[in-house]
Amino acid sequence: MRAGQSSLKSSVAIRTEDLCRHYPMGETLIRAVDGISLQIVSGEFVALLGTSGSGKSSLLNLIAGLDRPTSGTVVVHKNDLAMFSREELAKHRLHTVGMVFQSFNLIPSMTLLENVELPLRFAEVDRGKREGLARQALERVGLSARLRHRPTELSGGEQQRASLARALINQPQFLLADEPTGNLDSQTGTEIMNFIREFNETLGMTIIMVTHERALAERYASRMIFLADGKLVGDQSNVVSGAAGRGGGL
């Protein structure tokens, strides 16, 4: 755990109050997020569970600043994202959150090194420092031998590891993962989840993971939040075995 994390451990990192995201579809009002109030503490590993259409990804997008609420508040480290300008939301996404999706979202024409460097360019990090930081990030996920390869030359697991490296490059406080193992076989998915748990344990990073697999949540998350029809219908702590899931990836 990094220095100072013990004091952050008990602090509220994310708070939502009566958070709603509604949008019209023809004559129907879709209540994607419908009055959710919750708190997430710094350093937690939280899994958002529910069936397709339950509101998991919509809630994650509101926390990430990818979408704006219809009403209610989403406060991240005392900043109400609903009050942010477009530019402030862009900075929030760049510096505060790292995101990993089911689809790897790597740019095919770029090498892995260039893909991982991209957030540093947007953050206007000095050009002389970018390559070294990208190399370190890729080394952390075991891809130091693949720097010059393009995404199409890699396996799905290698592409997702590159996505993790890119998500970590700006040292975010949160890692938001939307079905991160959805396109992977079970063994490769375990490797990816072991990396994510390692970031939580060694960096003190707050993890919020969307999944429809309860078994996956029970194996890795310290807390499970259940959604249905845009509403919070369950919230429970989970005791994770220290030995569960280890062996591969690290």
Salt bridges, closest charged atoms under 4 A:
GLU17 OE2 - ARG15 NH1 2.44
ASP34 OD1 - HIS22 NE2 2.96
ASP34 OD1 - ARG31 NH1 3.77
ASP34 OD2 - LYS231 NZ 2.99
GLU44 OE1 - ARG223 NH1 3.04
ASP67 OD2 - ARG21 NE 2.81
GLU117 OE1 - ARG130 NE 3.64
GLU131 OE2 - ARG135 NE 3.03
GLU131 OE2 - ARG148 NH2 3.50
GLU158 OE2 - ARG146 NE 3.16
GLU179 OE2 - HIS212 ND1 3.04
GLU201 OE2 - ARG246 NH2 3.23
GLU218 OE2 - ARG214 NE 2.87
ASP235 OD2 - ARG223 NH2 2.70
